[in-house]
């Protein structure tokens, strides 16, 4: 009885080791990537580049503008009757372009730097994205420049 038990355990270990070895070699042969020295270069076609640049034009605000108003109006032109999704610091606003392709929407700015992303989705599902950065400050912008002008006028007059 002990002899039969010992033989069955040894046979079980033998078959277990064979199965583990087979699984190991199968996984190691599948995991090896083929190394190639071939360089692949991809250059965008001129046709695709012209297609995406003509779809969306943002008229205002200009990029890197400094404003002292907490609300700004984003206006632009795109494909007629397309969806326009505007994100201002991850806050979403949705509108549609009119028959001429014009759109306009107001957005609330946070103090400091604000990233405005304009996404246009046409009827085919193509998405075009443009980004603007607007800086909102509570400091008066005009008074600073007039102070500089006053100070420079005093220097010119010899005061």
Secondary structure, DSSP 8 states (H G I E B T S, - for coil): -HHHHHHHHHHHHHHHHHHHHHHHHHHHHHH--------------HHHHHHHHTT-EEEES-TTEEES-SEEEEEEE-STT-EEEEEETTEEEEEE--TTSEEEEEEE--SEEEEEEEEEE-TT--EEEEEEEEEE-SS-HHHHHHHHHHHHHHHHHT-
